[in-house]
């Protein structure tokens, strides 16, 4: 397989096929609604978008059909089949609603889905349903994950970390393992869309969580993060450290790390080898997002419009937009600009923009580069 040149092609392209969804989740980036909005890309325009993606080289990006709920589009599977006719890898991010059935699970497998992602935002029904806004949704989410596993999908569970659910993360990890999912992708809150009403963690708590996630990756499923690229710094540190040293003492971690890790060991026992993914992508570097109306953004969490696929080739947008080139080039300010992990991590560009109005600013959610135990311990080896 040819390596990806991030200047030439993204790894992942997310297409928000519709804003329509039967849920109204409290952290929804899309601010999804019950009915499709006027101006959504038509079937013919969706086909042209897929056709344009063929110009990405040396290999196609993975095209993720997301939303809203992509199952709200009647042409979803014909669009997916068109992408697969070129050998393009695809994935789906459906909502858990009555539209996700055994039949649709089989159709996703038959059309060649690379992965299917399902959201789980708490280990308890009250927590998850407090986010999703639907009574009984926790049970339906478990049923959906188990159904997709039975249908032999690669199943990814997505969890958004926020103040209201952080203490349940070890229990969520145990559910990911027991339900048979293959990937746990943990989103760190960006205050956009409905998520602007929710409370983020402190930088030190974020540090505790990403170290915990490295520990969680030892239990048989892959762990990835979204809008927490500083996880890659932690993965590099922890792999260099090996298994014979206490990370909490070495890195000056806080009580949240202790609570989560002790609970993880209580639930899942002795760990195995880590499966923490740390590919150096970020908003606009290896990732691109197309909104329901064809507008192009560096990611779904960075509302900085770059153009529209109705007017301009998406390949040209990705390769030549000056903002994306600056992001890929690591032209950051503040701590991110001075950090030795600027390329591997680079901070969340979405959070920098939400915080400072500058997509090249420093990521305020990262503790590294500030004075304190994490800084002092980390720089000692």
N, C-alpha and C positions, 0 to 999 in steps of 0.2 A: 504494500500500500504506500502510495506517495505521501510524503509529509505535507502538511498544510502550510502554505505561505499565507500568514494572516493578512498581508497586504493585498493578496489576490483573491482570497475567498474566505468566507466565514465557515465555521464548523456547523453552526446551528442557525437556521432562519425560521423565526416564528411568524406564522401568518394568523392574525386575529380574524378568522373567517367571518365572524359576526359578533356583535355585542349582545345578541339575544341569549338569555339564560333564564331558567326557571328558579334559580337561586338568587339571593341578594346578600352575598357574604360581606361581613363587616370590613374585611381587608382588601376587597376587590380592586385590583389595579384598573380594570376596565370600566368600573362603575356600570356593570352589566344591567340590562333592562329586559323586560318581558318580551318585547317584540323587536325585530330587526330595525335598525335605523335606515332612513333613506340614504342613498349614496354608497351602500356597500358594493364592493366589487361584484360584478355580474359573473355568471359562469364563463362567458367568453373572455372577460378580463382576467379571471382566475387562470384560465388556460394560458393566456398570453404571459402572465406572470411566471407560471411554471416553465413555459418555453424559454423565457429570458434567463431562468436560473441555469440553463444548460451551458451558458457562457462562462460560468465560474469554473476555474481550473486550479489545481490539477485534479480535483475531484468535486463532485456535487456536495453542497451542504445537506445536512439532514433537515428536511422540511417538516416542521411541527405544525399540525393543524390544531389551533387553539381558539379561544374565544374570550368572553362569553362561553357558550357551549357549542362546539362545532357541529354537534348532532342536530342543532336547530337549522342547519342548512340542508335542504333536500338534495343538493348536488354534491354533497361531501364525498361520497365514495366514487363518483365519476371523476372528480378532481384528483382524488388519491390514485385512482387507476391510471389517470393520465401521467401523473408524476412517476409512477412505477413503470410505465411503458418505456421510460428513458433509463430505467435502472436507478432512479433517484431514491435514496433512503428516506423513509417517512416515519412520523410518529403522530400520536393523537393525545390530546389533553382534554378529555371529556369531563363534564360535570356528572356527579352521581344523581341522576334523575331517572324517571321511568323510561327515558329514551335509551339508557344504557342497559341493554338486555343481552341474553345469551346470543340472540341473532346478530346484534351489532358487534358483540365481542368476536363472533366467528367471522363476520365480514371484515373486521379490522385485520384478523389473522390472514384471511384469504387474500386480501389486497397487499399483504406483505409488510405490516407495521413492524418497525424496528423496536418500538417501545410504546407503552401506554402508561400515562401518569394519572394518578388519582390523589386528591388532596385529603389529608387528615390533620386536623389542627388541635388535637388534644387526645389524651388517653382515656378520658371520661366522656360519656355522652353529654353531660352538661357543658363541658368546655367546648367540645367540637360543635355542638348544636348551638351554643351561644354565638359562635362565629358564623355558622352556616345559616342559621335562622329557620331551620326546618326540624320539627320534632321527629324523632326516629331516624335521623340522618346518620348517626353513628353506626347503628346496626346495618343500615343500607350500604354504608361505605365498606364495612367489613365484608359484606356479601359481594360487593362489586370487586374488591381486591381478590377474594378467593375465587370468584368466577373467572377473572382474567388469568389467574395462575393456572386454573384447570384447563383453560383454553390455550395454554402454552405460550402466553405472552411474556415478554420481559416487562415486569411491572415495577413502576417507579412510584413511590409514595412521596408526595410533596407536603412539607410542613412549614408553615410560617411561624418563626419565633417572635413572640411578643411577651409583654409583661404578664399577661393573663394565663399563659400556658408554659412558661419556661420551666417551672418546677416539675412538669409532667414529661419532660423530654426523654428521660430514661425509660419511662413506661411506654412512650410512643415507640422507642427503639425496640422494646420487647414485642410490641404488637407487629411491627414491621417484620421481625424475625418469625413470629408464630404464624402470621398470615401467609408467609411464603413469598413476600416481595423480594425483589432482587436489588433494588436501589432505593436509598433514602436521600432525597434532595431537600436540603434545609434552607429556606428562604429567610434572610434577615430583613426585617421590616424597613421599607422605604415609605416615607410619608407622602404618598401620592394616591390619587383616587380616594376610595373610602378609607384606605389605610392611614390617611392623615389624621384620623380621629383616634388612633391607637397609640400606645406608649411603647417606645423603643427601650432597649436595654442600655445600660451605661457601657462605655468602652471596656472597663474591667470585666463586667459581666459577659460581654461578647467574647473576650479572651478566654474566660472560663468555659464558655459554651463550645468554642471551636476546639479547645483541648479535649473536652468531653467527647466531641464528635469523632476525633481521632480514635479515642478509646472505643467508641461505638462501632467503628469500622472493623473492629476485630471479631465481630460476631456473625460473619457469613454474608453480609450484604455490602454493596458499595455505598460509600457516603460521599456526597458532593454538596457544595454550598452555592447559593445564589445571592449576589450582593454582599458577600463576605469573602472577597478574594484573599484577605489576610489568613484564611484557613491554609493557604498554600505555604505561607511562611511557617506556620505551626507544623504542618506536615513535614517540611524540610527539617525543622529543628528536632521533631520527635523521632524521625527516622535516623538522624545523625546521633541522637542520644542513645538509642537502643532501648532494650526492655529492662535493664538492670538498675535504673535510676528513677527515683520518685519525681515525676514531672511537676507535681504541685509545689514541692520545695524548690526545685531547680528554677522554675519560672515564676515563683511568687504568686501562685494562683490563689483565688479567693474561696470563700465558703461555698459559693454556688457550685464550683467544680467538685468539691468534696461531696456535696450532697448528691449530685447527679451521678458521679462515678460510683459511689458506694451503692446507690440504688441499682445502677446498671449491673454491678457484680452480684448483687442480691438476686436479681431477676434472671440473669443469663449465665452466671457462673464464670468459669475460667475463660479468658479470651484466647483467640487464635492470632493469625497474622493480620496486619492491617490491610484494609482495602479502601484507602482514602484516595480519591482522585484529585489531582492537582494540576490539570492542564491550564496554562497561563492565558486563559481568555478573560475578557471583561466586556462591558458594554461597548459595542463598536469595534472590538478586537476579537474576531472569531464569532461574534454574535450580531444579528441584525433582526429588526422587527418591522413587520408590515401591518399597519392598522386596517380596520375593517373597510375604510374608504380609500386605501391605497397609499396613505401617507407612510413615509419611512422614518424610523427612529433608530438610534443606536441600540436600544432595548425597550422592552415594554415598560420599564420603570424610569426611563429617562425621556421626558416629554420635550425633546428638542427636535423639531421637524427638520428633515434633511431634503425633502422632495416628495414626489408622488410617482408611483409606478405607471400612472396613466400618462404622465408627461415625460418621463425620463427612465432610461434603463436602470434597473436596480443594481446591475453590475457596475455601471458607471458611478452611481451614488456611493456604493460601498468603497470602490477603489479610489475615487478622486475627491470626495468631500473633504474640505480642509479640517473640519472638526474631527472626523474619523481618523484622518491621517495624524493629527496631533495626539489623539488618544492612543493610537497604535505606536506612535513614536515615543510615548512616555514623557511628553512635554508638560509635566505636572508642576504645580506650585506647592509651597508649604512642605510639610513632612513627607508627603508622597513623592515630591520631586527630589528630596535629599535621601530617600530610603534606598538601601542596597537591594531591596526586593521590588523596586519600581517596575521591572519587567515581568517578573513572575507573578506579582500581585498587582500593584498599581492602584489599589484602593477602588472602592465603588464610585464610579463616575456618576451614577444616578444619585447617590447620597450626597456627593459633593455639590451637584447641581441643586438638589433640594435644599441644602444647607446654606450655600453661598451664592447660588445663581451662576456658578462657574463650573462647567463640566471638567475642567482641568485642576480644580482645587483639591485640597487634601480631604481625605475621608475622616470625618470626625468620630466615626464609630470604632476606629482602630486605636489601641492603646500604645502601639509601638512608636518609639520616638519621643514619648513623654517621659518625664522623670518618674522613676518608681522601680519596684522590684523586677517587673517583667523586662524592662529595658536593661537593667544592670545585669540580671542573670543571663539574658539572651546574648548579650555582647561578650560574654566571658568565654565562649567556645566557638 
